[in-house]
């Protein structure tokens, strides 16, 4: 009798709901639209409050840089949203792009143990 390993059952599941017709919201877009604009602060001011350089923050906002655990902790402290919130947005972004990349077909062909 064949038994499915626990490893296989856990790695085949995606616990977060990702959009199918578009990429999820990048954390930088969320930061700009839901925090910077409504709070009427500049990127320069937020960068200072976060203790990071303006280019680092600007690259996140433009979607050219990922939110790291360090950045997530800083955003959490300054803006009040959990570090998990920011890392979750980044994880959704990264996973969606991996699932929709040319390599995704190759990955689907891999055989589970």
N, C-alpha and C positions, 0 to 999 in steps of 0.2 A: 504494500500500500504506500503510495507516494504522499508525503506530508510537505506542505509548504513551510519553509523556514520563517521564523519570526522576522528575520532580516528582510526577506523579500516582501512580506506584507507591510512592513513599515516604510520601506523605501519606495514602494509604488504609490504611496498616497501623497497627495499635496493637501495639506491641512488648510491652507488659505485659499480663498476664492479669488482667482485672477481673472481679469477681463479677457474675453476671447477675441474681440474685434479691434482692440487698441491696447497700447502699452498702459500699464498702471501709471498713476501719477508719480512723477519723480519727486523725491523729498525736497529738492530745491524749488520746484514749482509750488509745492505745498507751503514751503517756508515763505516764499514771496507773496503768494496770493492770500494766505490765511493768517499770516503774522506780520510781515514787514509792511504791506500796504495798509491793512486795518489799523495797525499800531502807529502808522504815519512816522516810521523811523527810516533812516537811511541804512544802506548796507554798511557804510562806514561806521555808523554808530553801533549797529548790531555786532559787527566784527570786533569792535573795541570791547563791548560788554562780554562777548564770548572769549576774549583773549586770543583771538586768531587774526591772521592777516586778512586784509581786504581781498587780495586775490584768491585766497583759499575759500572764503565765503562766496565770492562771486562765481567761482568755478562750480561750486555746489549748486547755486541758484540757476546757472546756465545748463546744468545737467552734464557737465564735463568732469565732475569729480564725485566720488561716492561719499556718503556719510559713513564715517568710521565710528567705532565704539567711542573713541575720544570725543569726536564731534557730537555724537549723540548725547553723551553725558553733559557736555557744555550746553547744548540746546535745551536739554531737560532742566538744568539748573536755572537758566536764564528765562526760558519761555513757559516752564511749568508742565510741559507734556513729557511723558516718560521716555527714557532712553529706548525702551522697547518699541515705542511708537515710531521713532525715527529709524531705528534699525529694521523694523518691520516694513516700512515703506521702501527702504533700500533693498531689502531682501526680495520683496515683490517685484521691483524693477529689474533686479539682476536675474531672477528666476524666469520671468516672462521673456526676457531677451535671450536667455539660454535656450528656453523651450522653442523659440521661434527663429533660432539661428540655423545656418546650414548644417552645423554639427548635430542638430537635434535628430535628423534622420539617421545618422550614424549611431547615435546613442540608443535610439529605439530598436536598432538591430542587435544590440548586446543581449546576451542570454543570461538570465538570472541563475544563480547557483541553486 
